[in-house]
């Protein structure tokens, strides 16, 4: 998940886009990937409960209110230490847990 956030920010570098707009774009991208069946959210080897909006609501409530509250950039430590979920990529070859 951190790689998605960081790569999205690399593409937006130099643009005058607020943290709030970046966050909305990120959540929109996650929702699209989830609705298309490309990714699922999971933690400690268990898929998240609820529908897509419920799962993203849990992630949104944990999301830092401002960029400076957590390490969302560079190494994306927030995604490893504080995020309630990670991503599982759903591929024809099998699930890829990240």
PyMOL commands that set and color helices and strands:
alter all, ss='L'
color gray80, all
select helices_A, chain A and resi 2-12+19-35+52-62+67-69+77-81
alter helices_A, ss='H'
color red, helices_A
select strands_A, chain A and resi 39-43+46-47+86-91+94-97
alter strands_A, ss='S'
color yellow, strands_A
deselect
rebuild
show_as cartoon
